[in-house]
């Protein structure tokens, strides 16, 4: 079976919560057209919204004159999204785990937890104002699992 050329797009939208709707519709329709599962589509939708809210709230400080850049690629095997805000960035390791006792009732960190839970790859640039997210159609096998099955 021949591999389909990935569809790549780039757009910049204002820092308003409603601005993600059109971008989200485009990405999700590409996933549907690419025969991604409903589970994959749900995961990408959730991660996309959480990352966007973080970008406008924490990165761009809710300033509508600032923009969030969204670059994405949908291929036959994965969807890859880069989201960049105009903020100063942050250290993702400094965000407390919202599942820990003293953090259970704090609102911070839940979005990152969800993004990390639903995407297969989550990376930030050094500045901390750009997130790279990947969701694979078929999950990559762990090296340990692969070596065990060959034994």
Rosetta constraint file for C-alpha pairs under 8 A:
AtomPair CA 3 CA 76 HARMONIC 6.74 0.50
AtomPair CA 4 CA 75 HARMONIC 6.77 0.50
AtomPair CA 4 CA 76 HARMONIC 5.96 0.50
AtomPair CA 5 CA 75 HARMONIC 6.50 0.50
AtomPair CA 5 CA 76 HARMONIC 7.74 0.50
AtomPair CA 6 CA 73 HARMONIC 6.10 0.50
AtomPair CA 6 CA 74 HARMONIC 5.28 0.50
AtomPair CA 6 CA 75 HARMONIC 4.01 0.50
AtomPair CA 6 CA 76 HARMONIC 6.93 0.50
AtomPair CA 7 CA 73 HARMONIC 5.37 0.50
AtomPair CA 7 CA 74 HARMONIC 5.20 0.50
AtomPair CA 7 CA 75 HARMONIC 6.37 0.50
AtomPair CA 8 CA 71 HARMONIC 7.45 0.50
AtomPair CA 8 CA 72 HARMONIC 5.60 0.50
AtomPair CA 8 CA 73 HARMONIC 4.14 0.50
AtomPair CA 8 CA 74 HARMONIC 6.52 0.50
AtomPair CA 9 CA 71 HARMONIC 5.79 0.50
AtomPair CA 9 CA 72 HARMONIC 5.48 0.50
AtomPair CA 9 CA 73 HARMONIC 6.45 0.50
AtomPair CA 10 CA 69 HARMONIC 7.30 0.50
AtomPair CA 10 CA 70 HARMONIC 5.71 0.50
AtomPair CA 10 CA 71 HARMONIC 4.25 0.50
AtomPair CA 10 CA 72 HARMONIC 6.40 0.50
AtomPair CA 11 CA 69 HARMONIC 5.77 0.50
AtomPair CA 11 CA 70 HARMONIC 5.38 0.50
AtomPair CA 11 CA 71 HARMONIC 6.45 0.50
AtomPair CA 12 CA 67 HARMONIC 6.05 0.50
AtomPair CA 12 CA 68 HARMONIC 5.49 0.50
AtomPair CA 12 CA 69 HARMONIC 4.17 0.50
AtomPair CA 12 CA 70 HARMONIC 6.07 0.50
AtomPair CA 13 CA 19 HARMONIC 6.14 0.50
AtomPair CA 13 CA 20 HARMONIC 7.60 0.50
AtomPair CA 13 CA 67 HARMONIC 5.32 0.50
AtomPair CA 13 CA 68 HARMONIC 5.42 0.50
AtomPair CA 13 CA 69 HARMONIC 6.46 0.50
AtomPair CA 13 CA 70 HARMONIC 7.93 0.50
AtomPair CA 14 CA 19 HARMONIC 6.40 0.50
AtomPair CA 14 CA 64 HARMONIC 5.51 0.50
AtomPair CA 14 CA 65 HARMONIC 6.40 0.50
AtomPair CA 14 CA 66 HARMONIC 6.00 0.50
AtomPair CA 14 CA 67 HARMONIC 4.45 0.50
AtomPair CA 14 CA 68 HARMONIC 6.32 0.50
AtomPair CA 15 CA 19 HARMONIC 7.11 0.50
AtomPair CA 15 CA 56 HARMONIC 5.09 0.50
AtomPair CA 15 CA 60 HARMONIC 6.89 0.50
AtomPair CA 15 CA 62 HARMONIC 6.12 0.50
AtomPair CA 15 CA 63 HARMONIC 6.15 0.50
AtomPair CA 15 CA 64 HARMONIC 4.51 0.50
AtomPair CA 15 CA 65 HARMONIC 6.94 0.50
AtomPair CA 15 CA 66 HARMONIC 5.83 0.50
AtomPair CA 15 CA 67 HARMONIC 5.38 0.50
AtomPair CA 15 CA 68 HARMONIC 6.36 0.50
AtomPair CA 16 CA 20 HARMONIC 7.91 0.50
AtomPair CA 16 CA 56 HARMONIC 6.97 0.50
AtomPair CA 16 CA 62 HARMONIC 7.14 0.50
AtomPair CA 16 CA 64 HARMONIC 5.90 0.50
AtomPair CA 17 CA 52 HARMONIC 7.77 0.50
AtomPair CA 17 CA 53 HARMONIC 6.63 0.50
AtomPair CA 17 CA 56 HARMONIC 7.54 0.50
AtomPair CA 19 CA 23 HARMONIC 7.48 0.50
AtomPair CA 20 CA 24 HARMONIC 5.74 0.50
AtomPair CA 20 CA 49 HARMONIC 7.14 0.50
AtomPair CA 20 CA 52 HARMONIC 7.06 0.50
AtomPair CA 21 CA 25 HARMONIC 6.15 0.50
AtomPair CA 22 CA 26 HARMONIC 6.36 0.50
AtomPair CA 23 CA 27 HARMONIC 6.34 0.50
AtomPair CA 24 CA 28 HARMONIC 5.96 0.50
AtomPair CA 24 CA 45 HARMONIC 6.92 0.50
AtomPair CA 24 CA 48 HARMONIC 7.30 0.50
AtomPair CA 25 CA 29 HARMONIC 5.94 0.50
AtomPair CA 26 CA 30 HARMONIC 6.27 0.50
AtomPair CA 27 CA 31 HARMONIC 6.38 0.50
AtomPair CA 27 CA 72 HARMONIC 7.77 0.50
AtomPair CA 27 CA 74 HARMONIC 7.81 0.50
AtomPair CA 28 CA 32 HARMONIC 6.24 0.50
AtomPair CA 28 CA 41 HARMONIC 6.32 0.50
AtomPair CA 28 CA 44 HARMONIC 7.83 0.50
AtomPair CA 28 CA 45 HARMONIC 7.10 0.50
AtomPair CA 29 CA 33 HARMONIC 6.11 0.50
AtomPair CA 30 CA 34 HARMONIC 6.08 0.50
AtomPair CA 30 CA 74 HARMONIC 6.77 0.50
AtomPair CA 31 CA 35 HARMONIC 6.38 0.50
AtomPair CA 31 CA 36 HARMONIC 5.37 0.50
AtomPair CA 31 CA 41 HARMONIC 6.57 0.50
AtomPair CA 31 CA 74 HARMONIC 6.93 0.50
AtomPair CA 31 CA 79 HARMONIC 7.74 0.50
AtomPair CA 32 CA 36 HARMONIC 5.72 0.50
AtomPair CA 32 CA 37 HARMONIC 7.71 0.50
AtomPair CA 32 CA 41 HARMONIC 7.48 0.50
AtomPair CA 34 CA 74 HARMONIC 7.88 0.50
AtomPair CA 34 CA 75 HARMONIC 7.50 0.50
AtomPair CA 34 CA 76 HARMONIC 6.27 0.50
AtomPair CA 36 CA 40 HARMONIC 6.08 0.50
AtomPair CA 36 CA 41 HARMONIC 6.66 0.50
AtomPair CA 36 CA 137 HARMONIC 6.33 0.50
AtomPair CA 37 CA 41 HARMONIC 6.31 0.50
AtomPair CA 37 CA 137 HARMONIC 7.69 0.50
AtomPair CA 38 CA 42 HARMONIC 6.03 0.50
AtomPair CA 39 CA 43 HARMONIC 6.14 0.50
AtomPair CA 40 CA 44 HARMONIC 6.17 0.50
AtomPair CA 40 CA 135 HARMONIC 7.28 0.50
AtomPair CA 40 CA 137 HARMONIC 7.09 0.50
AtomPair CA 41 CA 45 HARMONIC 6.02 0.50
AtomPair CA 42 CA 46 HARMONIC 6.14 0.50
AtomPair CA 43 CA 47 HARMONIC 6.16 0.50
AtomPair CA 43 CA 118 HARMONIC 5.20 0.50
AtomPair CA 43 CA 119 HARMONIC 6.88 0.50
AtomPair CA 44 CA 48 HARMONIC 5.82 0.50
AtomPair CA 44 CA 118 HARMONIC 7.33 0.50
AtomPair CA 44 CA 119 HARMONIC 7.16 0.50
AtomPair CA 44 CA 135 HARMONIC 7.14 0.50
AtomPair CA 45 CA 49 HARMONIC 6.24 0.50
AtomPair CA 46 CA 50 HARMONIC 6.17 0.50
AtomPair CA 46 CA 114 HARMONIC 7.81 0.50
AtomPair CA 46 CA 115 HARMONIC 7.48 0.50
AtomPair CA 46 CA 118 HARMONIC 7.92 0.50
AtomPair CA 47 CA 51 HARMONIC 5.96 0.50
AtomPair CA 47 CA 114 HARMONIC 6.84 0.50
AtomPair CA 47 CA 115 HARMONIC 4.76 0.50
AtomPair CA 47 CA 118 HARMONIC 6.80 0.50
AtomPair CA 47 CA 119 HARMONIC 7.16 0.50
AtomPair CA 48 CA 52 HARMONIC 6.06 0.50
AtomPair CA 49 CA 53 HARMONIC 6.09 0.50
AtomPair CA 50 CA 54 HARMONIC 6.18 0.50
AtomPair CA 50 CA 111 HARMONIC 5.38 0.50
AtomPair CA 50 CA 112 HARMONIC 7.57 0.50
AtomPair CA 50 CA 114 HARMONIC 7.76 0.50
AtomPair CA 50 CA 115 HARMONIC 6.95 0.50
AtomPair CA 51 CA 55 HARMONIC 6.13 0.50
AtomPair CA 51 CA 83 HARMONIC 7.46 0.50
AtomPair CA 51 CA 111 HARMONIC 7.25 0.50
AtomPair CA 51 CA 112 HARMONIC 7.74 0.50
AtomPair CA 51 CA 115 HARMONIC 7.35 0.50
AtomPair CA 51 CA 131 HARMONIC 7.80 0.50
AtomPair CA 52 CA 56 HARMONIC 6.28 0.50
AtomPair CA 52 CA 68 HARMONIC 7.75 0.50
AtomPair CA 52 CA 83 HARMONIC 7.51 0.50
AtomPair CA 53 CA 57 HARMONIC 5.83 0.50
AtomPair CA 54 CA 58 HARMONIC 5.37 0.50
AtomPair CA 54 CA 59 HARMONIC 6.73 0.50
AtomPair CA 54 CA 111 HARMONIC 7.50 0.50
AtomPair CA 55 CA 59 HARMONIC 4.69 0.50
AtomPair CA 55 CA 60 HARMONIC 6.19 0.50
AtomPair CA 55 CA 68 HARMONIC 6.93 0.50
AtomPair CA 55 CA 83 HARMONIC 7.93 0.50
AtomPair CA 55 CA 84 HARMONIC 7.33 0.50
AtomPair CA 55 CA 85 HARMONIC 5.48 0.50
AtomPair CA 55 CA 87 HARMONIC 7.93 0.50
AtomPair CA 55 CA 129 HARMONIC 7.72 0.50
AtomPair CA 56 CA 60 HARMONIC 4.76 0.50
AtomPair CA 56 CA 61 HARMONIC 5.99 0.50
AtomPair CA 56 CA 62 HARMONIC 5.28 0.50
AtomPair CA 56 CA 63 HARMONIC 7.51 0.50
AtomPair CA 56 CA 68 HARMONIC 7.28 0.50
AtomPair CA 56 CA 85 HARMONIC 7.22 0.50
AtomPair CA 57 CA 61 HARMONIC 4.89 0.50
AtomPair CA 57 CA 62 HARMONIC 5.08 0.50
AtomPair CA 58 CA 62 HARMONIC 7.68 0.50
AtomPair CA 58 CA 87 HARMONIC 7.66 0.50
AtomPair CA 59 CA 85 HARMONIC 5.81 0.50
AtomPair CA 59 CA 86 HARMONIC 6.39 0.50
AtomPair CA 59 CA 87 HARMONIC 4.16 0.50
AtomPair CA 59 CA 88 HARMONIC 6.71 0.50
AtomPair CA 59 CA 89 HARMONIC 6.40 0.50
AtomPair CA 59 CA 129 HARMONIC 6.80 0.50
AtomPair CA 60 CA 66 HARMONIC 6.26 0.50
AtomPair CA 60 CA 67 HARMONIC 7.58 0.50
AtomPair CA 60 CA 85 HARMONIC 6.28 0.50
AtomPair CA 60 CA 86 HARMONIC 5.76 0.50
AtomPair CA 60 CA 87 HARMONIC 5.08 0.50
AtomPair CA 61 CA 87 HARMONIC 7.68 0.50
AtomPair CA 66 CA 86 HARMONIC 6.63 0.50
AtomPair CA 67 CA 85 HARMONIC 6.48 0.50
AtomPair CA 67 CA 86 HARMONIC 6.69 0.50
AtomPair CA 68 CA 83 HARMONIC 6.84 0.50
AtomPair CA 68 CA 84 HARMONIC 5.63 0.50
AtomPair CA 68 CA 85 HARMONIC 4.65 0.50
AtomPair CA 68 CA 86 HARMONIC 6.96 0.50
AtomPair CA 69 CA 82 HARMONIC 7.92 0.50
AtomPair CA 69 CA 83 HARMONIC 5.66 0.50
AtomPair CA 69 CA 84 HARMONIC 5.09 0.50
AtomPair CA 69 CA 85 HARMONIC 6.48 0.50
AtomPair CA 70 CA 81 HARMONIC 7.04 0.50
AtomPair CA 70 CA 82 HARMONIC 5.78 0.50
AtomPair CA 70 CA 83 HARMONIC 4.67 0.50
AtomPair CA 70 CA 84 HARMONIC 6.63 0.50
AtomPair CA 71 CA 81 HARMONIC 5.77 0.50
AtomPair CA 71 CA 82 HARMONIC 5.07 0.50
AtomPair CA 71 CA 83 HARMONIC 6.50 0.50
AtomPair CA 72 CA 79 HARMONIC 7.27 0.50
AtomPair CA 72 CA 80 HARMONIC 5.51 0.50
AtomPair CA 72 CA 81 HARMONIC 4.35 0.50
AtomPair CA 72 CA 82 HARMONIC 6.21 0.50
AtomPair CA 73 CA 79 HARMONIC 5.73 0.50
AtomPair CA 73 CA 80 HARMONIC 5.20 0.50
AtomPair CA 73 CA 81 HARMONIC 6.58 0.50
AtomPair CA 74 CA 78 HARMONIC 6.14 0.50
AtomPair CA 74 CA 79 HARMONIC 4.43 0.50
AtomPair CA 74 CA 80 HARMONIC 6.47 0.50
AtomPair CA 75 CA 79 HARMONIC 6.17 0.50
AtomPair CA 76 CA 137 HARMONIC 7.87 0.50
AtomPair CA 77 CA 136 HARMONIC 5.90 0.50
AtomPair CA 77 CA 137 HARMONIC 5.15 0.50
AtomPair CA 77 CA 138 HARMONIC 6.91 0.50
AtomPair CA 78 CA 134 HARMONIC 6.85 0.50
AtomPair CA 78 CA 135 HARMONIC 5.60 0.50
AtomPair CA 78 CA 136 HARMONIC 4.21 0.50
AtomPair CA 78 CA 137 HARMONIC 5.40 0.50
AtomPair CA 79 CA 134 HARMONIC 5.70 0.50
AtomPair CA 79 CA 135 HARMONIC 5.45 0.50
AtomPair CA 79 CA 136 HARMONIC 6.57 0.50
AtomPair CA 80 CA 132 HARMONIC 7.31 0.50
AtomPair CA 80 CA 133 HARMONIC 5.78 0.50
AtomPair CA 80 CA 134 HARMONIC 4.49 0.50
AtomPair CA 80 CA 135 HARMONIC 6.70 0.50
AtomPair CA 81 CA 131 HARMONIC 7.99 0.50
AtomPair CA 81 CA 132 HARMONIC 5.75 0.50
AtomPair CA 81 CA 133 HARMONIC 5.15 0.50
AtomPair CA 81 CA 134 HARMONIC 6.40 0.50
AtomPair CA 82 CA 130 HARMONIC 6.77 0.50
AtomPair CA 82 CA 131 HARMONIC 5.63 0.50
AtomPair CA 82 CA 132 HARMONIC 4.51 0.50
AtomPair CA 82 CA 133 HARMONIC 6.41 0.50
AtomPair CA 83 CA 130 HARMONIC 5.47 0.50
AtomPair CA 83 CA 131 HARMONIC 5.36 0.50
AtomPair CA 83 CA 132 HARMONIC 6.70 0.50
AtomPair CA 84 CA 129 HARMONIC 5.71 0.50
AtomPair CA 84 CA 130 HARMONIC 4.22 0.50
AtomPair CA 84 CA 131 HARMONIC 6.60 0.50
AtomPair CA 85 CA 129 HARMONIC 5.60 0.50
AtomPair CA 85 CA 130 HARMONIC 6.56 0.50
AtomPair CA 86 CA 129 HARMONIC 7.03 0.50
AtomPair CA 87 CA 129 HARMONIC 6.17 0.50
AtomPair CA 88 CA 127 HARMONIC 7.16 0.50
AtomPair CA 88 CA 128 HARMONIC 7.52 0.50
AtomPair CA 88 CA 129 HARMONIC 6.53 0.50
AtomPair CA 89 CA 127 HARMONIC 5.29 0.50
AtomPair CA 89 CA 128 HARMONIC 4.07 0.50
AtomPair CA 89 CA 129 HARMONIC 4.14 0.50
AtomPair CA 89 CA 130 HARMONIC 7.81 0.50
AtomPair CA 90 CA 127 HARMONIC 6.73 0.50
AtomPair CA 90 CA 128 HARMONIC 4.64 0.50
AtomPair CA 90 CA 129 HARMONIC 6.77 0.50
AtomPair CA 91 CA 95 HARMONIC 7.48 0.50
AtomPair CA 91 CA 127 HARMONIC 7.83 0.50
AtomPair CA 91 CA 128 HARMONIC 5.93 0.50
AtomPair CA 92 CA 124 HARMONIC 7.72 0.50
AtomPair CA 92 CA 128 HARMONIC 7.26 0.50
AtomPair CA 95 CA 108 HARMONIC 7.54 0.50
AtomPair CA 95 CA 109 HARMONIC 5.90 0.50
AtomPair CA 96 CA 103 HARMONIC 7.22 0.50
AtomPair CA 96 CA 108 HARMONIC 7.69 0.50
AtomPair CA 96 CA 109 HARMONIC 6.34 0.50
AtomPair CA 97 CA 103 HARMONIC 6.92 0.50
AtomPair CA 97 CA 109 HARMONIC 6.42 0.50
AtomPair CA 97 CA 113 HARMONIC 7.74 0.50
AtomPair CA 98 CA 103 HARMONIC 4.95 0.50
AtomPair CA 98 CA 104 HARMONIC 5.41 0.50
AtomPair CA 98 CA 105 HARMONIC 7.86 0.50
AtomPair CA 98 CA 106 HARMONIC 7.01 0.50
AtomPair CA 98 CA 107 HARMONIC 7.70 0.50
AtomPair CA 98 CA 108 HARMONIC 6.97 0.50
AtomPair CA 98 CA 109 HARMONIC 5.68 0.50
AtomPair CA 98 CA 110 HARMONIC 6.04 0.50
AtomPair CA 98 CA 113 HARMONIC 7.72 0.50
AtomPair CA 99 CA 103 HARMONIC 6.46 0.50
AtomPair CA 99 CA 104 HARMONIC 5.51 0.50
AtomPair CA 100 CA 104 HARMONIC 5.99 0.50
AtomPair CA 109 CA 113 HARMONIC 6.24 0.50
AtomPair CA 110 CA 114 HARMONIC 6.22 0.50
AtomPair CA 111 CA 115 HARMONIC 6.18 0.50
AtomPair CA 112 CA 116 HARMONIC 6.04 0.50
AtomPair CA 113 CA 117 HARMONIC 6.05 0.50
AtomPair CA 114 CA 118 HARMONIC 6.13 0.50
AtomPair CA 115 CA 119 HARMONIC 5.91 0.50
AtomPair CA 115 CA 122 HARMONIC 7.53 0.50
AtomPair CA 116 CA 120 HARMONIC 7.40 0.50
AtomPair CA 116 CA 121 HARMONIC 7.54 0.50
AtomPair CA 116 CA 122 HARMONIC 6.21 0.50
AtomPair CA 118 CA 135 HARMONIC 7.91 0.50
AtomPair CA 119 CA 133 HARMONIC 6.39 0.50
AtomPair CA 119 CA 134 HARMONIC 5.88 0.50
AtomPair CA 119 CA 135 HARMONIC 5.10 0.50
AtomPair CA 120 CA 133 HARMONIC 7.45 0.50
AtomPair CA 120 CA 134 HARMONIC 5.65 0.50
AtomPair CA 120 CA 135 HARMONIC 5.08 0.50
AtomPair CA 120 CA 136 HARMONIC 6.68 0.50
AtomPair CA 120 CA 139 HARMONIC 7.73 0.50
AtomPair CA 121 CA 132 HARMONIC 7.48 0.50
AtomPair CA 121 CA 133 HARMONIC 5.39 0.50
AtomPair CA 121 CA 134 HARMONIC 4.89 0.50
AtomPair CA 121 CA 135 HARMONIC 6.83 0.50
AtomPair CA 122 CA 131 HARMONIC 6.89 0.50
AtomPair CA 122 CA 132 HARMONIC 5.64 0.50
AtomPair CA 122 CA 133 HARMONIC 4.68 0.50
AtomPair CA 122 CA 134 HARMONIC 6.76 0.50
AtomPair CA 123 CA 131 HARMONIC 5.69 0.50
AtomPair CA 123 CA 132 HARMONIC 5.08 0.50
AtomPair CA 123 CA 133 HARMONIC 6.67 0.50
AtomPair CA 124 CA 128 HARMONIC 5.55 0.50
AtomPair CA 124 CA 129 HARMONIC 7.28 0.50
AtomPair CA 124 CA 130 HARMONIC 5.59 0.50
AtomPair CA 124 CA 131 HARMONIC 4.54 0.50
AtomPair CA 124 CA 132 HARMONIC 6.17 0.50
AtomPair CA 125 CA 129 HARMONIC 6.78 0.50
AtomPair CA 125 CA 130 HARMONIC 5.52 0.50
AtomPair CA 125 CA 131 HARMONIC 6.66 0.50
AtomPair CA 136 CA 140 HARMONIC 7.50 0.50
AtomPair CA 141 CA 145 HARMONIC 6.64 0.50
AtomPair CA 141 CA 146 HARMONIC 6.45 0.50
AtomPair CA 142 CA 146 HARMONIC 6.25 0.50
AtomPair CA 143 CA 147 HARMONIC 6.18 0.50
AtomPair CA 144 CA 148 HARMONIC 6.17 0.50
AtomPair CA 145 CA 149 HARMONIC 6.25 0.50
AtomPair CA 146 CA 150 HARMONIC 6.45 0.50
AtomPair CA 147 CA 151 HARMONIC 6.41 0.50
